[in-house]
Amino acid sequence: MNKNDFTNNPYLLLTPGPLTTTDTVKLAMMKDWCTWDDDYNNIVQDIRKRLVGLATESIDQYSAVLMQGSGTFSVESVIGTVLPRDGKLLVIANGVYGSRIVKIAKTLGINTVVLESGEVEALDLNRLTNELENDSKISHVAIVHCETTTGMLNPIEKVSEIVKRYNRVFIVDAMSSFGGVEMDIASLNIDYLISSANKCIEGVPGFGFAIVKKDEFEKCKNNARSVSLDLYDQWKTMEEQNGKWRFTSPTHVVRAFAQALKELEVEGGIKIRASRYKNNQMVLSEGMKKLQFEPILPGELQSPIITSFYYPESEKFNFKVFYQRLKEKGFVIYPGKVSALDTFRIGNIGNVHQKDIEGLLQAIEQSSFWLDAVSKN
Ligand SMILES: *Cc1c(COP(=O)(O)O)cnc(C)c1O
């Protein structure tokens, strides 16, 4: 097999993870690494330290734990480990990922209430206040930060303010936003933040992580409903044995992630990366409007991470054909996930820059076969 078969990207992924990574991140995986000696464990420890540093300035209060599997495994490990047997979880759900937290909690037999909020409307914070006011059994509140279903950025500052007024534990699925949106989890009073390797840090898939508030997490011994997803046990092992994973760790993915973290630093940190994503989103959304595509969310709810668009109003539009034509031109977009609407999504995260978005817009214009005015390419 030719080496180029591995390294030439046939297309740019405009999806919210796995996403397009740099060649140097991919190249970090080209060796086989052992897991039991200091070289490797020091890398794990460095990753843990860097993650805390990206999440907050109050580094002494927090610790990072890595967990094998895709992002959902990390969500499940947090929910299953931090809720005590007599705990009750309130989930604010306004998309697929919020509903997934509900499914996880119910499957684990956790007492759960759902605050359903529409997929395309702003959250009703009064309902949250009422729930917490009237149900003192609720011990934990969970929310998704960027609801990747629609691209909505939920107002976690306001939610946190209410959750902490009622003194509850606050869990945030920041899977698709951490590293791409500036935040300080200590000032946001977040007790548990969850994300994964293959989103805004721009690594490859294979593990997720939680950034935990230490004094809260110390209370969670023996809570876990699963051995492999026991986040507390994983934490203690990493803490006490210098970065050791309990079970086989995804070594290549970890190496790639260490490289991705270095590249984030070289880029200028989260602030600069966030402005790159924001700019991508702006160029995309203005360009799409010119091509008669409407975003489903009003600007004030829209995240810089991913944008959902309505299908154009034409009977000739066919998403599969549209998708295939863009793929042939080197761009992979993402189907929609909003239950009641016909939409598709375009992500801005990954090694994606303004020129890529401009290239995509040109490809979309050339692929707009449903518009008679446009030449059928
Ligand atoms: C990507 C993502 C997840 C995790 O999905 P996996 O497919 O398990 O990696 C969870 N929540 C949100 C908001 C996400 O964007």
The ligand as an SDF file (V2000), in Angstrom:
LIG
                    3D

 15 15  0  0  0  0  0  0  0  0999 V2000
  -20.3850   14.3140   20.3070 C   0  0  0  0  0  0  0  0  0  0  0  0
  -21.2510   14.5520   21.4670 C   0  0  0  0  0  0  0  0  0  0  0  0
  -21.4350   13.5780   22.4760 C   0  0  0  0  0  0  0  0  0  0  0  0
  -20.7900   12.2140   22.4300 C   0  0  0  0  0  0  0  0  0  0  0  0
  -21.0460   11.5040   21.3080 O   0  0  0  0  0  0  0  0  0  0  0  0
  -20.1930   10.2010   20.9770 P   0  0  0  0  0  0  0  0  0  0  0  0
  -20.7360    9.7820   19.6570 O   0  0  0  0  0  0  0  0  0  0  0  0
  -20.4110    9.2090   22.0420 O   0  0  0  0  0  0  0  0  0  0  0  0
  -18.7480   10.6300   20.9290 O   0  0  0  0  0  0  0  0  0  0  0  0
  -22.1870   13.9140   23.5740 C   0  0  0  0  0  0  0  0  0  0  0  0
  -22.7460   15.1190   23.6980 N   0  0  0  0  0  0  0  0  0  0  0  0
  -22.6040   16.0760   22.7630 C   0  0  0  0  0  0  0  0  0  0  0  0
  -23.2400   17.4040   22.9750 C   0  0  0  0  0  0  0  0  0  0  0  0
  -21.8560   15.8210   21.6100 C   0  0  0  0  0  0  0  0  0  0  0  0
  -21.7070   16.7800   20.6810 O   0  0  0  0  0  0  0  0  0  0  0  0
  1  2  1  0
  2  3  1  0
  2 14  2  0
  3  4  1  0
  3 10  2  0
  4  5  1  0
  5  6  1  0
  6  7  2  0
  6  8  1  0
  6  9  1  0
 10 11  1  0
 11 12  2  0
 12 13  1  0
 12 14  1  0
 14 15  1  0
M  END
$$$$
